[in-house]
Structure formats: C-alpha cells, structure tokens
Amino acid sequence: LSPQTYRPRQLGILENVQSGTGTWFLGHPSFKRWLYGDVEVLWCPGISGAGKTCLMSLVIDHLERQNAAPGNVWAYIYCDYSRRQEQAPAALLSSMLQQVVQRRTTKALPAEVLSLHQGHKKHGTRPTLAQVTATLRALTAPLATFHVVVDALDECTESEEDALRFISAVRSLGSSVKLLCTSRFSSIFGNYFDSAVKLEISAQSGDIGIFLESQLQARTVLMSIVTPSAAQHPCSAHILPPITNTHFPRSYHRTRSLKGGIKKEFRHISEVRQSACVKVPRLNA
C-alpha cells in the first residue's frame, strides 16, 4: 500500500525522550478533550526546537497504550523537509491507509483495498488522492474514533497550500476523525485552523528542570560532594529562569557548557584538596 513507514522513527524519537517530561501536555485539558471529548481538531504550533516532535512521540505512545479498544484506531505521520518529494498528499494518505489496515483485528484485506491494489498493480500506477481518500473513508466510517497525529506540517510539502490539501483530505474522512497537528507558526496555517482548538507548544520549566537534574545526577563526581542541604535545592533552580521559554536545543547546549564548567571547577577543587592534604601533615609536624 505504501513504502513509507514511520514506526522506526517513532521508536527512535521515543527512546531519546527524557523520562518524566511531557506530562504537562498529556494532562492539558485541551489534549484530553481531543482524546476523549468534543475537540475534533487540535492545532499545536510552536517555534523550531520547542519539543513538538518529542511530545508527539509521547502522544502516539499514549494512543498505543490507552486507545486499543475496539472501534478506536489511530494513524500518524512524521513529516520531514528532506523527504518532501515523497510526501505528496496521496502518499501520506496511503501511509495512513496502510496503518489502518495493519491495525484491523481481522487478517483478511478489505475488499476495497484489494480492488484498489489490483486495479493499479496491472498498470504499474499509484492510486490518486481521490481514490485513497475514498478507500480510507470506507474503512474509517464505522469507527467510533480515528485519531490522526501529524507532526511538522510545515515540513510536509513544497508549499503550505499542498500541506493543507492533505489536511483537508484527512478531515473529509468523516465524523470519526480527530486530528492533532503540529507546525511552526504560520499565517496561512493560522487562518486555516482559525476555528480549531489551539494549544501552543513551548519549552516548559518543569521539563527543562527534569532534563538538567538527570544530566547533573549522571556526574558522580558532582553528586559525591553535594551536601544534603544543597541537594534539597537543585542546581537547575539557578539555571532555569534564564532559559525557560526558549527552544530546547539552546537549553541543551547551555547544559553541555554548564557541565563542562562544572567538571573544570571540580577538577580545580580536587587539586586544591589534594594540595591541602599534602600541606596539613607539614603544618602538624
């Protein structure tokens, strides 16, 4: 049905997400209304590096863990600017169709899919956007909910208009569709999603704090000399104010610089202590 599979990327992203982060998004009322309630379209814009893709990997993992009930199916797309030539609307819908077929409880291929496949196989052609949309609509119409996650819509195609053709096709599938979409800020996307629920994604102090503490705790030389009283006041508390609400990669690079500075300072402390240990016996002699 489609040469594109996003499962390896999902697993790769999820593996590198810092444990404990992203809970603010999964617990947000707007997300819960999209997942369980009346929100049909949730648009999540954010600046580059705000953590949109990492959050979407958590959302997909959440869907896989919590949404396995009969009648509930999900599909997801990770758009990538370097692969935009492969991300025509028909190709993306074909990937979604493949995911829906794979998640069916019955092993037999639906008649609609067999007909579509056989009709193009003998001619060596690919289905059109209209054909894939019609087939996907037939399979998802009986569903209670069809959750669709699209990450980085701005990296989908050459133009934002083509990206919105894909989104319009998704939304035309029927009342069971519940769409969650991330992108960078865009006036064109903003106008299109004007009636949708909007949940902006930005770096959260809690997530940054968890990341910083995990990095600092990994340095045994640091933790071995931190006093109990100092441990009650995490180092991240002194770092967070300047970097909160900035994009995460810059915060990450600051922590790398911080770690380098910490290691340098503690090497100096270690040298001073060693020097003191040598001098003390001489003073007592």
PAGUMAR-968353 format. One line per 3 residues: for each residue x, y, z of N, C-alpha, C. Coordinates in Angstrom, 3 decimals, m for minus. Layout:
BEGIN
X Y Z X Y Z X Y Z; ...
# end
This chain:
BEGIN
0.819 m1.213 0.000 0.000 0.000 0.000 0.855 1.266 0.000; 1.943 1.231 0.782 2.798 2.410 0.886 4.209 1.994 1.261; 5.227 2.620 0.646 6.611 2.318 1.016 7.042 3.031 2.291
6.219 3.965 2.758 6.599 4.762 3.919 6.108 4.116 5.216; 7.022 3.978 6.152 6.661 3.504 7.484 7.304 4.420 8.512; 6.528 4.821 9.479 7.015 5.775 10.475 7.331 5.120 11.818
7.126 3.823 11.907 7.352 3.127 13.176 8.800 3.219 13.660; 9.808 2.987 12.802 11.188 3.116 13.279 11.506 4.507 13.816; 10.982 5.532 13.148 11.240 6.887 13.636 10.549 7.130 14.974
9.330 6.632 15.106 8.619 6.775 16.375 9.418 6.158 17.515; 9.916 4.954 17.310 10.678 4.273 18.357 11.982 4.998 18.650; 12.633 5.518 17.599 13.886 6.231 17.796 13.709 7.515 18.578
12.657 8.264 18.267 12.390 9.513 18.985 12.008 9.224 20.426; 11.110 8.270 20.608 10.620 7.953 21.949 11.751 7.479 22.853; 12.690 6.744 22.289 13.805 6.217 23.084 14.662 7.335 23.664
14.710 8.469 22.965 15.564 9.570 23.392 14.821 10.656 24.163; 13.532 10.464 24.393 12.776 11.429 25.188 13.115 11.235 26.663; 13.422 12.340 27.337 13.763 12.266 28.756 12.565 11.775 29.565
12.763 10.741 30.340 11.688 10.184 31.163 11.129 11.243 32.107; 9.817 11.313 32.188 9.158 12.253 33.091 8.758 13.560 32.451; 9.229 13.831 31.228 8.866 15.073 30.558 7.580 14.886 29.750
6.959 16.006 29.390 5.771 15.972 28.541 4.459 15.759 29.257; 4.506 15.580 30.575 3.259 15.327 31.306 2.327 16.531 31.262; 2.905 17.733 31.139 2.075 18.935 31.072 1.148 18.875 29.859
1.650 18.322 28.739 0.852 18.255 27.516 m0.204 17.164 27.617; 0.205 15.978 28.050 m0.735 14.858 28.154 m1.837 15.128 29.171; m1.545 15.983 30.140 m2.542 16.303 31.153 m3.323 17.574 30.875
m3.019 18.248 29.777 m3.679 19.515 29.462 m5.150 19.276 29.094; m6.050 20.122 29.571 m7.484 19.946 29.272 m7.788 19.890 27.775; m7.095 20.693 26.980 m7.358 20.693 25.534 m6.983 19.358 24.904
m5.866 18.783 25.347 m5.472 17.476 24.817 m6.471 16.407 25.248; m6.895 16.453 26.493 m7.852 15.455 26.978 m9.181 15.560 26.239; m9.586 16.777 25.912 m10.825 16.952 25.151 m10.675 16.404 23.733
m9.470 16.533 23.170 m9.224 15.942 21.853 m9.229 14.420 21.939; m8.629 13.891 22.989 m8.500 12.445 23.120 m9.828 11.783 23.453; m10.576 12.395 24.373 m11.785 11.742 24.884 m13.076 12.510 24.620
m12.953 13.794 24.310 m14.141 14.636 24.293 m14.554 15.167 22.943; m14.906 16.457 22.927 m15.578 17.046 21.776 m14.663 17.783 20.809; m13.368 17.815 21.053 m12.449 18.533 20.166 m12.097 17.661 18.966
m12.435 18.151 17.771 m12.166 17.390 16.551 m10.813 17.731 15.940; m10.393 18.977 16.108 m9.104 19.408 15.554 m8.342 20.179 16.623; m7.122 19.733 16.895 m6.248 20.400 17.862 m4.972 20.804 17.133
m4.760 22.105 17.011 m3.565 22.626 16.335 m2.560 23.063 17.382; m1.327 22.566 17.251 m0.285 22.829 18.248 0.922 23.478 17.589; 0.898 24.806 17.446 2.046 25.481 16.845 3.150 25.711 17.872
4.348 25.934 17.370 5.479 26.221 18.255 6.694 26.579 17.432; 7.642 27.265 18.065 8.858 27.638 17.355 9.720 26.403 17.115; 10.678 26.543 16.235 11.606 25.447 15.969 12.358 25.087 17.246
12.409 23.788 17.566 13.132 23.344 18.751 12.347 23.406 20.040; 11.052 23.673 19.960 10.245 23.767 21.182 9.919 22.405 21.776; 10.192 21.336 21.035 9.913 19.991 21.538 8.664 19.363 20.958
8.195 19.875 19.822 6.944 19.386 19.236 7.020 17.904 18.875; 8.105 17.515 18.218 8.230 16.124 17.777 8.339 15.167 18.954; 9.096 15.549 19.973 9.205 14.696 21.166 7.846 14.514 21.826
7.076 15.596 21.904 5.746 15.498 22.505 4.833 14.598 21.679; 4.941 14.691 20.358 4.093 13.841 19.519 4.448 12.367 19.680; 5.715 12.064 19.920 6.080 10.660 20.160 5.428 10.158 21.440
5.308 11.034 22.438 4.619 10.666 23.680 3.123 10.495 23.439; 2.550 11.357 22.610 1.124 11.249 22.280 0.843 9.922 21.572; 1.679 9.581 20.601 1.495 8.325 19.864 1.645 7.131 20.796
2.636 7.185 21.667 2.820 6.104 22.639 1.603 5.997 23.553; 1.052 7.148 23.930 m0.144 7.172 24.780 m1.329 6.536 24.052; m1.483 6.856 22.767 m2.561 6.260 21.979 m2.403 4.749 21.902
m1.186 4.300 21.689 m0.944 2.861 21.568 m1.229 2.124 22.868; m0.989 2.795 23.987 m1.184 2.157 25.293 m2.625 2.246 25.792; m3.292 3.376 25.499 m4.589 3.637 26.117 m5.775 3.485 25.179
m5.524 3.415 23.889 m6.636 3.540 22.945 m6.819 2.283 22.100; m6.603 1.119 22.715 m6.682 m0.141 21.971 m8.080 m0.756 21.974; m9.071 m0.013 22.419 m10.431 m0.542 22.476 m10.985 m0.736 21.065
m11.868 m1.711 20.883 m12.494 m1.920 19.569 m13.199 m0.651 19.101; m13.044 m0.344 17.837 m13.681 0.852 17.299 m12.823 2.089 17.379; m11.658 1.996 18.025 m10.734 3.121 18.112 m9.439 2.768 17.380
m9.106 3.551 16.374 m7.898 3.315 15.581 m7.152 4.635 15.455; m5.852 4.557 15.259 m5.049 5.761 15.127 m4.054 5.579 13.991; m3.583 6.718 13.481 m2.523 6.730 12.474 m1.707 7.993 12.699
m0.459 7.952 12.279 0.389 9.125 12.493 1.360 9.313 11.338; 1.757 10.566 11.167 2.682 10.958 10.110 3.757 11.854 10.721; 5.017 11.528 10.468 6.130 12.407 10.819 6.637 13.047 9.525
6.299 14.302 9.311 6.771 14.987 8.113 8.244 15.360 8.272; 8.958 15.348 7.164 10.396 15.617 7.164 10.720 16.430 5.917; 11.265 17.617 6.114 11.514 18.520 4.988 12.432 17.893 3.943
13.398 17.084 4.372 14.336 16.467 3.436 13.662 15.411 2.558; 12.448 14.996 2.935 11.724 13.968 2.177 10.443 14.532 1.560; 10.403 15.826 1.387 9.157 16.451 0.930 8.733 15.967 m0.459
9.703 15.505 m1.283 9.343 14.996 m2.605 8.529 13.709 m2.506; 8.660 13.010 m1.370 7.943 11.746 m1.164 6.644 11.947 m0.385; 6.340 13.202 m0.044 5.232 13.467 0.867 4.064 14.174 0.190
3.762 13.756 m1.007 2.567 14.277 m1.668 1.344 13.832 m0.873; 0.259 14.588 m0.923 m0.938 14.221 m0.161 m1.379 12.777 m0.370; m1.339 12.284 m1.610 m1.764 10.901 m1.872 m0.842 9.901 m1.184
0.460 10.195 m1.143 1.418 9.295 m0.495 1.189 9.248 1.012; 0.909 10.393 1.611 0.661 10.433 3.054 m0.638 9.711 3.412; m1.679 9.909 2.600 m2.939 9.194 2.844 m2.751 7.692 2.670
m1.893 7.290 1.726 m1.625 5.862 1.519 m0.956 5.256 2.743; m0.052 6.008 3.359 0.583 5.525 4.586 m0.442 5.369 5.703; m1.356 6.320 5.802 m2.417 6.217 6.801 m3.305 5.008 6.534
m3.616 4.775 5.253 m4.438 3.619 4.884 m3.743 2.321 5.299; m2.452 2.256 5.055 m1.691 1.065 5.439 m1.729 0.842 6.945; m1.602 1.916 7.729 m1.647 1.789 9.183 m3.010 1.299 9.664
m4.060 1.801 9.046 m5.410 1.373 9.430 m5.598 m0.112 9.141; m5.141 m0.556 7.980 m5.259 m1.974 7.616 m4.466 m2.838 8.586; m3.263 m2.397 8.957 m2.418 m3.168 9.869 m3.026 m3.288 11.262
m3.851 m2.328 11.651 m4.425 m2.341 12.997 m5.803 m2.999 13.046; m6.246 m3.532 11.940 m7.510 m4.259 11.938 m7.361 m5.565 12.708; m8.421 m5.957 13.368 m8.383 m7.204 14.144 m8.432 m8.430 13.244
m8.996 m8.281 12.041 m9.048 m9.398 11.088 m7.851 m9.324 10.149; m7.319 m10.485 9.777 m6.133 m10.536 8.932 m6.450 m10.341 7.451; m7.650 m10.668 7.049 m8.011 m10.561 5.634 m8.043 m9.104 5.192
m7.511 m8.838 3.998 m7.536 m7.485 3.469 m8.961 m7.097 3.092; m9.361 m5.866 3.387 m10.700 m5.411 2.999 m10.859 m5.439 1.478; m12.066 m5.670 1.040 m12.342 m5.742 m0.399 m11.971 m4.439 m1.101
m12.215 m3.301 m0.422 m11.899 m2.004 m1.030 m10.402 m1.867 m1.306; m9.593 m2.379 m0.377 m8.137 m2.289 m0.533 m7.657 m3.220 m1.641; m8.193 m4.433 m1.675 m7.822 m5.383 m2.725 m8.159 m4.837 m4.108
m9.330 m4.255 m4.222 m9.751 m3.694 m5.504 m8.835 m2.554 m5.933; m8.489 m1.698 m4.990 m7.604 m0.568 m5.286 m6.222 m1.063 m5.709; m5.708 m2.040 m4.977 m4.373 m2.572 m5.258 m4.316 m3.258 m6.623
m5.273 m4.113 m6.886 m5.267 m4.869 m8.141 m5.471 m3.963 m9.351; m6.277 m2.931 m9.173 m6.535 m2.022 m10.281 m5.302 m1.262 m10.729; m4.380 m1.005 m9.814 m3.170 m0.251 m10.166 m1.963 m1.141 m10.407
m1.980 m2.346 m9.840 m0.834 m3.241 m9.997 m0.605 m3.612 m11.455; m1.669 m3.909 m12.159 m1.515 m4.355 m13.549 m1.049 m3.235 m14.477; m1.230 m1.978 m14.049 m0.797 m0.844 m14.866 0.491 m0.207 m14.334
0.945 m0.667 m13.162 2.152 m0.089 m12.575 1.976 1.345 m12.143; 0.780 1.690 m11.702 0.481 3.065 m11.295 0.191 3.124 m9.800; 0.100 4.353 m9.304 m0.235 4.569 m7.905 m1.633 5.180 m7.807
m2.362 4.901 m6.739 m3.703 5.474 m6.580 m3.664 6.998 m6.484; m4.708 7.616 m6.956 m4.826 9.068 m6.858 m5.263 9.459 m5.448; m5.165 10.744 m5.169 m5.592 11.239 m3.862 m7.065 10.925 m3.624
m7.890 11.114 m4.641 m9.327 10.855 m4.501 m9.598 9.380 m4.227; m8.859 8.491 m4.886 m9.066 7.055 m4.691 m8.649 6.603 m3.289; m7.499 7.082 m2.840 m7.038 6.702 m1.498 m7.982 7.258 m0.443
m8.420 8.499 m0.639 m9.334 9.122 0.318 m10.638 8.338 0.412; m11.181 7.940 m0.729 m12.439 7.188 m0.739 m12.281 5.838 m0.043; m11.157 5.159 m0.278 m10.920 3.856 0.351 m10.744 4.005 1.855
m9.988 5.003 2.248 m9.772 5.238 3.676 m11.064 5.641 4.369; m11.889 6.400 3.680 m13.182 6.803 4.245 m14.070 5.584 4.480; m14.043 4.648 3.554 m14.861 3.439 3.698 m14.427 2.605 4.900
m13.119 2.587 5.194 m12.620 1.781 6.307 m12.800 2.463 7.658; m12.762 3.784 7.674 m12.842 4.501 8.953 m14.257 4.940 9.317; m15.170 4.918 8.367 m16.545 5.352 8.644 m17.194 4.584 9.790
m16.990 3.259 9.905 m17.641 2.527 11.003 m16.987 2.733 12.371; m15.823 3.385 12.404 m15.086 3.522 13.661 m15.746 4.530 14.590; m15.575 4.298 15.886 m16.036 5.277 16.873 m15.139 6.503 16.836
m13.827 6.285 16.813 m12.867 7.386 16.711 m11.682 6.952 15.862; m11.196 7.896 15.086 m9.991 7.688 14.287 m9.051 8.851 14.585; m8.119 8.626 15.510 m7.175 9.670 15.898 m6.039 9.751 14.887
m5.776 10.948 14.407 m4.712 11.174 13.430 m3.749 12.216 13.986; m2.473 11.868 14.041 m1.431 12.775 14.524 m0.505 13.104 13.361; m0.354 14.388 13.075 0.544 14.840 12.008 1.562 15.782 12.622
2.820 15.384 12.593 3.882 16.218 13.157 4.593 16.993 12.057; 4.886 18.259 12.347 5.663 19.127 11.447 4.980 19.320 10.099; 3.763 19.794 10.130 3.014 20.026 8.891 3.754 20.989 7.967
4.502 21.926 8.540 5.252 22.893 7.737 6.368 22.233 6.925; 6.746 20.998 7.263 7.783 20.267 6.531 7.185 19.226 5.582; 5.892 19.303 5.392 5.181 18.267 4.636 5.474 18.336 3.140
5.243 19.475 2.537 5.362 19.612 1.083 6.071 20.914 0.739; 6.213 21.156 m0.562 6.889 22.367 m1.023 6.131 23.628 m0.622; 4.818 23.534 m0.560 4.016 24.715 m0.233 3.042 24.403 0.893
2.691 25.430 1.630 1.725 25.258 2.711 0.353 24.910 2.158; 0.064 25.391 0.958 m1.227 25.082 0.337 m1.362 23.579 0.064; m0.271 22.948 m0.407 m0.310 21.499 m0.643 m0.450 20.734 0.668
0.210 21.235 1.703 0.090 20.595 3.017 m1.355 20.636 3.495; m2.026 21.748 3.232 m3.415 21.874 3.668 m4.363 21.047 2.798; m3.967 20.734 1.578 m4.757 19.794 0.763 m4.792 18.434 1.447
m3.651 18.027 1.980 m3.586 16.762 2.706 m4.466 16.816 3.951; m4.373 17.900 4.711 m5.172 18.028 5.934 m6.660 18.057 5.602; m7.025 18.746 4.539 m8.437 18.798 4.139 m8.948 17.411 3.769
m8.094 16.614 3.114 m8.482 15.244 2.770 m8.690 14.409 4.025; m7.823 14.601 5.017 m7.974 13.873 6.287 m9.287 14.254 6.958; m9.571 15.532 6.982 m10.784 15.996 7.661 m12.056 15.579 6.928
m11.920 15.252 5.646 m13.095 14.854 4.862 m13.464 13.388 5.064; m12.665 12.662 5.862 m12.897 11.226 6.019 m14.164 10.905 6.791; m14.624 11.831 7.604 m15.866 11.581 8.332 m15.833 12.070 9.759
m16.935 11.866 10.444 m17.094 12.401 11.800 m16.248 11.683 12.837; m15.703 10.520 12.497 m14.887 9.792 13.470 m13.482 10.364 13.593; m13.082 11.217 12.648 m11.711 11.733 12.619 m11.485 12.772 13.706
m10.375 12.603 14.434 m9.929 13.587 15.417 m8.466 13.864 15.109; m8.191 15.075 14.655 m6.884 15.435 14.115 m6.085 16.278 15.101; m4.842 15.878 15.315 m3.887 16.668 16.095 m2.718 16.977 15.177
m2.396 18.249 15.046 m1.397 18.670 14.075 m0.433 19.670 14.693; 0.885 19.467 14.492 1.879 20.440 14.941 2.495 21.129 13.727; 2.973 22.336 13.952 3.674 23.067 12.895 4.358 24.270 13.525
5.213 24.900 12.757 5.717 26.205 13.162 4.595 27.217 12.958; 4.778 28.388 13.534 3.777 29.433 13.367 3.725 29.863 11.900; 2.519 30.049 11.403 2.310 30.430 10.011 0.969 31.129 9.896
0.952 32.238 9.162 m0.310 32.961 8.985 m1.293 32.131 8.161; m0.781 31.365 7.192 m1.659 30.521 6.369 m2.266 29.411 7.214; m1.431 28.738 8.005 m1.952 27.706 8.899 m2.871 28.322 9.947
m2.497 29.495 10.440 m3.313 30.161 11.447 m4.713 30.448 10.947; m4.812 30.898 9.698 m6.127 31.167 9.109 m6.914 29.877 8.910; m6.224 28.830 8.456 m6.906 27.560 8.201 m7.444 26.959 9.494
m6.640 27.023 10.553 m7.033 26.423 11.832 m7.713 27.433 12.760; m8.262 28.472 12.174 m8.858 29.539 12.981 m9.971 29.031 13.894; m10.742 28.058 13.422 m11.859 27.540 14.225 m11.459 26.339 15.078
m10.214 25.895 14.951 m9.750 24.740 15.725 m9.310 25.172 17.119; m9.214 24.215 18.017 m8.653 24.489 19.341 m7.137 24.583 19.193; m6.553 25.601 19.805 m5.118 25.853 19.676 m4.423 25.617 21.010
m3.343 24.847 20.976 m2.533 24.589 22.167 m1.078 24.803 21.786; m0.539 25.942 22.183 0.837 26.280 21.807 1.841 25.410 22.561; 2.866 24.974 21.845 3.931 24.170 22.442 5.156 25.046 22.659
5.647 25.059 23.876 6.856 25.808 24.211 7.619 25.050 25.280; 8.886 25.380 25.431 9.705 24.722 26.451 9.128 25.019 27.828; 8.964 23.994 28.644 8.389 24.124 29.978 9.485 24.002 31.033
9.415 24.868 32.042 10.449 24.862 33.077 10.541 23.508 33.766; 9.401 22.846 33.945 9.418 21.536 34.595 10.189 20.513 33.784; 9.972 20.507 32.455 10.685 19.569 31.587 12.179 19.872 31.555
12.512 21.168 31.469 13.924 21.545 31.441 14.599 21.166 32.752; 13.875 21.371 33.858 14.425 21.004 35.162 14.709 19.519 35.268; 13.776 18.699 34.768 13.973 17.243 34.798 15.199 16.863 33.974
15.352 17.498 32.818 16.496 17.193 31.961 17.806 17.597 32.632; 17.821 18.797 33.199 19.045 19.272 33.845 19.436 18.384 35.018; 18.453 18.038 35.845 18.757 17.201 37.006 19.283 15.839 36.574
18.723 15.290 35.491 19.193 13.979 35.033 20.635 14.057 34.557; 20.987 15.188 33.933 22.359 15.348 33.460 23.328 15.559 34.618; 22.898 16.352 35.591 23.765 16.618 36.738 23.951 15.374 37.594
22.879 14.614 37.763 22.970 13.406 38.581 23.854 12.350 37.937; 24.009 12.435 36.617 24.857 11.463 35.928 26.340 11.686 36.209; 26.664 12.813 36.787 28.059 13.124 37.096 28.334 12.762 38.552
28.839 11.572 38.775 29.046 11.089 40.146 30.026 11.955 40.907; 30.969 12.555 40.219 31.938 13.400 40.912 31.258 14.608 41.517; 30.189 15.070 40.848 29.446 16.207 41.376 28.584 15.787 42.549
27.821 14.713 42.375 26.888 14.300 43.409 27.599 13.824 44.669; 28.839 13.341 44.538 29.548 12.824 45.707 29.935 13.915 46.685; 29.989 15.174 46.219 30.392 16.247 47.125 29.258 17.223 47.435
28.071 16.978 46.795 26.924 17.831 47.102 26.414 17.497 48.495; 26.275 18.480 49.340 25.791 18.247 50.698 24.300 18.019 50.680; 23.733 17.341 51.695 22.279 17.124 51.735 21.490 18.414 51.614
21.980 19.468 52.238 21.240 20.732 52.173 21.255 21.296 50.765; 22.388 21.111 50.068 22.460 21.599 48.694 21.570 20.781 47.782; 21.476 19.475 48.062 20.653 18.598 47.230 19.180 18.954 47.317
18.786 19.592 48.436 17.389 19.982 48.593 17.055 21.194 47.735; 18.072 21.832 47.199 17.867 22.996 46.341 18.556 22.714 45.014; 17.888 21.997 44.112 18.515 21.543 42.880 19.225 22.658 42.131
20.373 22.286 41.542 21.143 23.254 40.770 20.304 23.846 39.652; 19.367 23.059 39.118 18.564 23.530 37.993 17.750 24.759 38.353; 17.448 24.935 39.632 16.658 26.095 40.047 17.387 27.389 39.743
18.724 27.341 39.702 19.506 28.536 39.432 19.759 28.722 37.943; 19.401 27.717 37.147 19.670 27.766 35.718 18.400 28.042 34.932; 17.255 27.584 35.461 16.006 27.630 34.706 15.541 29.031 34.326
15.548 30.030 35.239 14.964 31.317 34.866 15.468 31.887 33.553; 16.792 31.847 33.261 17.239 32.446 32.007 16.851 31.660 30.770; 16.550 30.351 30.898 16.341 29.557 29.695 14.904 29.108 29.506
14.043 29.301 30.489 12.644 28.931 30.316 12.040 29.741 29.176; 11.187 29.065 28.384 10.516 29.666 27.231 11.466 29.945 26.071; 12.643 29.320 26.083 13.484 29.327 24.899 13.390 27.955 24.290
13.936 27.801 23.062 13.809 26.468 22.486 14.823 25.534 23.108; 14.448 24.266 23.154 15.154 23.284 23.963 16.588 23.039 23.524; 16.901 22.987 22.204 18.288 22.754 21.838 19.244 23.761 22.435
18.865 25.051 22.493 19.753 26.030 23.111 19.923 25.731 24.589; 18.817 25.337 25.227 18.905 24.970 26.632 19.839 23.790 26.800; 19.746 22.844 25.875 20.586 21.655 25.955 22.053 22.033 25.821
22.344 22.927 24.841 23.735 23.317 24.670 24.237 24.095 25.879; 23.345 24.832 26.537 23.765 25.520 27.752 24.113 24.527 28.832; 23.350 23.447 28.900 23.670 22.449 29.920 24.984 21.768 29.608
25.285 21.574 28.323 26.577 20.986 27.967 27.705 21.903 28.403; 27.517 23.222 28.159 28.516 24.187 28.595 28.620 24.206 30.105; 27.443 24.120 30.762 27.410 24.099 32.222 28.175 22.905 32.759
27.922 21.723 32.148 28.600 20.521 32.625 30.105 20.644 32.452; 30.528 21.247 31.311 31.954 21.426 31.100 32.560 22.332 32.148; 31.821 23.414 32.479 32.302 24.327 33.507 32.356 23.672 34.872
31.327 22.867 35.182 31.295 22.181 36.475 32.475 21.223 36.605; 32.725 20.453 35.552 33.835 19.499 35.595 35.160 20.231 35.787; 35.315 21.372 35.108 36.548 22.140 35.236 36.720 22.656 36.651
35.622 23.176 37.230 35.706 23.712 38.589 36.017 22.626 39.598; 35.405 21.454 39.429 35.643 20.397 40.411 37.005 19.738 40.251; 37.569 19.806 39.043 38.958 19.372 38.908 39.863 20.297 39.704
39.527 21.600 39.651 40.301 22.578 40.414 40.150 22.332 41.915; 38.891 22.050 42.352 38.651 21.775 43.772 39.421 20.546 44.213; 39.406 19.512 43.353 40.113 18.283 43.690 41.599 18.537 43.847
42.165 19.376 42.952 43.585 19.695 43.045 43.889 20.461 44.323; 43.007 21.390 44.683 43.207 22.164 45.914 43.159 21.253 47.129; 42.199 20.311 47.136 42.078 19.390 48.267 43.309 18.507 48.380
43.796 18.030 47.241 44.996 17.200 47.274 46.182 17.991 47.797; 46.272 19.255 47.370 47.350 20.112 47.851 47.231 20.333 49.345; 46.002 20.512 49.834 45.777 20.735 51.267 46.164 19.506 52.066
45.849 18.333 51.520 46.186 17.095 52.223 47.690 16.921 52.354; 48.407 17.427 51.379 49.867 17.321 51.437 50.431 18.301 52.446; 49.828 19.498 52.501 50.365 20.545 53.351 50.024 20.350 54.816
48.876 19.743 55.115 48.456 19.611 56.513 49.471 18.860 57.351; 49.991 17.683 56.926 50.979 16.987 57.748 52.200 17.845 58.027; 52.580 18.668 57.040 53.743 19.507 57.248 53.481 20.546 58.326
52.241 21.044 58.371 51.899 22.030 59.393 51.881 21.391 60.771; 51.488 20.110 60.849 51.409 19.430 62.137 52.752 18.871 62.584; 53.704 18.818 61.686 54.998 18.222 62.019 55.761 19.089 63.008
# end
